[in-house]
Amino acid sequence: MKFRLAFFFCILLTVKIAAQEDSLMFRKISDEILLHGQCYNNLRVLCKTVGNRISGSPAAAKAVIWGEQAMRAAGADNVWLQPVDVPYWYRGKESLALKFGAKANYKQVVALSLGNSEGTGGKPLEAEVVMVHSFDELKAMPDNAVKGKIVFFNYRFRQDFVFTFEGYGDGVKYRWASPSIAAAKGAIGVIIRSMSTGEDDYPHTGGMHYMDSVSKIKIPEMALGNYTADTLERYCLKGVVKAKMQSECYNKPDKVHSYNVIGEIKGTELPEKIITVGGHLDSWDVGEGAQDDGAGCVQSIEILRAFKALGIKPKCTIRAVLFMNEENGCKGGEAYADSAISKKENHLIAIETDAGGFTPRGIGFVMSDEQKDRLKKYKNLFLPYGIYEFNHDEGGSDIGPMKAKLNVPLAGLVPDSQRYFDIHHTRNDVFENVNHRELKLGSVALAQFIWLVSKYGL
Amino acid sequence: MKFRLAFFFCILLTVKIAAQEDSLMFRKISDEILLHGQCYNNLRVLCKTVGNRISGSPAAAKAVIWGEQAMRAAGADNVWLQPVDVPYWYRGKESLALKFGAKANYKQVVALSLGNSEGTGGKPLEAEVVMVHSFDELKAMPDNAVKGKIVFFNYRFRQDFVFTFEGYGDGVKYRWASPSIAAAKGAIGVIIRSMSTGEDDYPHTGGMHYMDSVSKIKIPEMALGNYTADTLERYCLKGVVKAKMQSECYNKPDKVHSYNVIGEIKGTELPEKIITVGGHLDSWDVGEGAQDDGAGCVQSIEILRAFKALGIKPKCTIRAVLFMNEENGCKGGEAYADSAISKKENHLIAIETDAGGFTPRGIGFVMSDEQKDRLKKYKNLFLPYGIYEFNHDEGGSDIGPMKAKLNVPLAGLVPDSQRYFDIHHTRNDVFENVNHRELKLGSVALAQFIWLVSKYGL
């Protein structure tokens, strides 16, 4: 009995010492990044010397070179480029004019074509505007109601969700699917109210998709900022509104050779076990892709830098990955998973940061309940860093294929979501709208989490 | 036994139904404010039509009128002005020029006199600069080391604290007390590195204080932004730097009649029990006083509006108070407590929101442990709104006298603190740096908390 008691206390003591060591390491990681972090400076360089960087563009190629250099500067043991062929959607010139009332003149408004949308071939496309608020409303209309017309999908981003990604999830179908559904009813163009929480007039671009099974006809789609959408709504309620769309956008026929950028620190005890952390290097072709997802890229690189600066030699291999083509195809994520399969790699977990560089509030998990429960036991370690939320089922688009193809457990950083959909996919997603401390704290949380997983496994 | 069991289940059921009702009311409050809140619009009006509003100034008088109107528009049952005499610190013209190296010319830099500081009487005050990093370093210097010189207190805001108010608490003594301590050693002026987390060059003003017991001589104090402070540091390390201060600031000899603005909803069952919630109406005389503390004012008013809009008839009386003169004297807070004493008012709790209109993360308590434990039992109600932190001992300056004089329990909103000390007391504390959703969520948390306290007491 005495022996058993002594043994029990030995275990307790070991657990307590380990917890103290972990807490100390959490503090070291936090101090290193908050005091000496380079992620904010790296983001400035990416945003101001490369700028926005849609897949396939010359700017995306420049971003790859930037990424490679940043990985080397962070001190990665190995840095390489993983080939991936990507589409190249080209915007070109575009304009939208609205005529509010029969006797009015056309007035130019600020609008953005949605990514993947076909344009008007550079010629004006003019028609009456029909406002609808939902797919159901459109479907219930008489067959000829929108024939030859431009449909205005006036669906408001729901502001009552506290976690704004729920509002995005709720409304994004109108960006994604409206053209095919409207074309099936004979419409010739689509205007949408942006997926935007903004009290402003920034239009938001973002991916759309032509659904062959719904309609073979590909009609153009443009987005309005909230203020212009409000105006259009008012005039649609009053009488006849006409729109003149003009755009050159199209998907270039040839794929472009591009790359994921990968840097790693080789593990000491279990080098074959890989922990991936990444964001996506491509962005939409407006703004600077600062929050989406320059932030995730520099946070991932920062983890390697901090580990090296602190002399941390992780048990497992830590890989930072800058994925290419998240925004319109996810080809980088697919290529990464395919490479893992062909090389028979052993992946412990894949983690993504693609929800903005705002103050981190949690880490989401896509894994078994047992694994989740195991990780949640560390929650008290995270609390002093403002990380309290572990119940989101969050991974990320780029690491999705790792789950789908290899059943790798996923995790995703969950930052504060309040400002994200004000600037997401807009000209306003610029470096100046990223806060240095918020950005760094995201990297702190990820580095702490990776350090834990590398030490204790799942 | 059967009866006892039945009784037990009855209690359980009652508790569960109450919890469901509470959860439902939390949701209603959140929806009302997120969808129909007027606080952001109110803040726009305050910032853009009144602007900054230091105590005693004509702008502060204009702010009182704004506050009274906003309270009435919110639907308060009673609105009144509570008289309070306040000091009026006047900035006037000011400039600071630095000469980096013996042969260089003077170069104008951006600087701000600290609040309450005496100026140079409008005449140039020129002297060599001596850099120190702490009071201890200054005190350890030979007696004549800073005689006739200008001391540069180069103390950096510690960025390693995750909760930035800890960094502020750590460093603010150099803003507050440096002139007296330097004057005691014979210095004729003080320049400080601002209390700033900013990666920028905004100087931060803020309160300072002459300590008669340390020195009777009142020397002027000015603050530099971080970038200029970095430059000054570099040149001080290399050789001789000279400074030329010129400023007109002073405390006007006469007090100015001013007011706290108060609006209330009368309680139904316990109208004599008062719940106070407030922010401060005055600001420093730069920027627009948007986060500090226009945000707290409009959040407090919003609670009344939301209660009225939802038809909530609280048991206790809810009072929103816009305190005057928090920044340099706290005379409004004193007057409110004094009035409560003279009228023998019965105050249940006083709550302040004066830490910025950022995403709320917690509510701090200054009360007995039993009361704290009681309130913490409701934490699961708050979690869906991102409120998880209840361990800060936070009240607020304006409600401090309610605790000191009447032992009223206090609470304070704890928002995310990452961006606050980038803009606090600077020209950059403007409406554009407040996010509409973050601001509203602060009001949501406060309204929910007040609704709970009104229903269940402490």
Interface residues (C-beta under 8 A of the other chain):
Chain A: S30 D31 L34 L35 Y40 Q159 D160 V162 T164 T197 E199 T359 R361 P384 Y385 G386 Y388 E389 D416 Q418 R419 D422 N435 H436 R437 E438 L441
Chain B: S30 D31 L34 L35 Y40 Q159 D160 V162 T164 T197 E199 T359 R361 P384 Y385 G386 Y388 E389 D416 Q418 R419 D422 N435 H436 R437 E438 L441
